[in-house]
Structure formats: C-alpha cells, structure tokens
Amino acid sequence: MFDKQWTVEIHITEDDNDDVTTARAVLLTRSGTRHESIGYARRNPADRPVPEIGDELAVGRALADLADKLTGDAAEDVAQLAGQGRPA
C-alpha cells in the first residue's frame, strides 16, 4: 500500500479595523499540482468584533472553493480517460 500526504497551507489576514478577514488556502501536491483559493468574511458593522468567527468563515469559504477545484480536476480527468477508451 502506498500512502500519500497533501498539505494545505492557510494564510489568514485581517484588515486594520477587523471588518474583513481574508483566507488563502494553498495546496501543492507531490506531482506539482498547485491550487490556490481565497475566502472572505465581512463583519456586520453592528456586530462586535470576534476575530475567530471571521477566521472560521473565511477559511471555510477558501476550503470550499479548493474542494470545488479538486472535484473539477477529477471530473476533467475522468472525462479525458473515458474519451481515450472509445474506438475512433
């Protein structure tokens, strides 16, 4: 059995007023495939600042986008392989 490990780096930044949180998720596989996704969270001005909530929302959105990209890659790969198996 062969084990693989992929690592996702997540970088979180907040603006000076704690109004907008940006998360950047970066995946680099051993084969060299690289994906980068961005997620944002904006605080309602009426809400008190709780940075952890912004972090969770922004990271969740970045990871959801990353998941969509990986699923899209897999669908394209399956479609290409399916096309190779058909006679001309």
N, C-alpha and C positions, 0 to 999 in steps of 0.2 A: 504494500500500500504506500502511496506517495502523498505526503501532507504538503499543503500549500498554506502560505500565510500572506495576506494582503494587509497593509496598514493604511489607515486613513488618518491624515493629519487634519486637525481642525484648528483654525485660527479665528479668534473672536476679537472684534474691536467694537468699542462704544464711542459715540460722539461725546463731545465735551459736556453736553447737557444731560447725558443719559437718556436721550429721546429716541435714538436709533442705534440698534445693535446689528452688526454685520458678521456673519459667519461664513468662512470659506473652508470647504471640505475638499481635500486633495487626495486622490488615490493614484498610486503608481504601482503597477504590477511588476512582477519579475520579468515579464516579457516586454516591458517597456510601454505598455498602455498607460496613458495618463488621462485622468478626468479631473476636472475642477468644477465645483458647483458653489453657488452663492445663495445664501438665505438672509432675509432681513426681518427684523421685528421693530415696530414703531410703537412707542409708548403713547397712550392717550394722555394729553396734557392734564386731564382731570385726575389721573391716577398718580399715586405716589411712586417714586422710582424704586423698583425692586429688580436690580440687575440680573438676578438668576432667572427670572421669568423671561426677560429679553434674550438671554443666552439660550435657554431651552427652546424657545420658539425659533430663533434664527438658525440654530444648529439643526433642529428637526426639519426645517424647511430646506436647508442645504443638503441634508442626508436624503430627504425625499427626492430631491432633484437628481442627486447622484444615483439613487436606486432606479429612477426612470431612465437615465442614460445607460446604465448597465443592462437593464431589461431591453432597451432598444438595440444595443450592441448584440445581445444574444439573439434577438429576433432577426436581425440582418444576417448574422452568421448562419442561422438555421435556414433562412431563405436561400442563401448562396449555396449551401450544401445540398439542399433539396433540388436546386437547379442543376447541379453537377451530375446528379443521378439519373436524369432523364435522357433518353436517347435523342439524338439530333434529327 
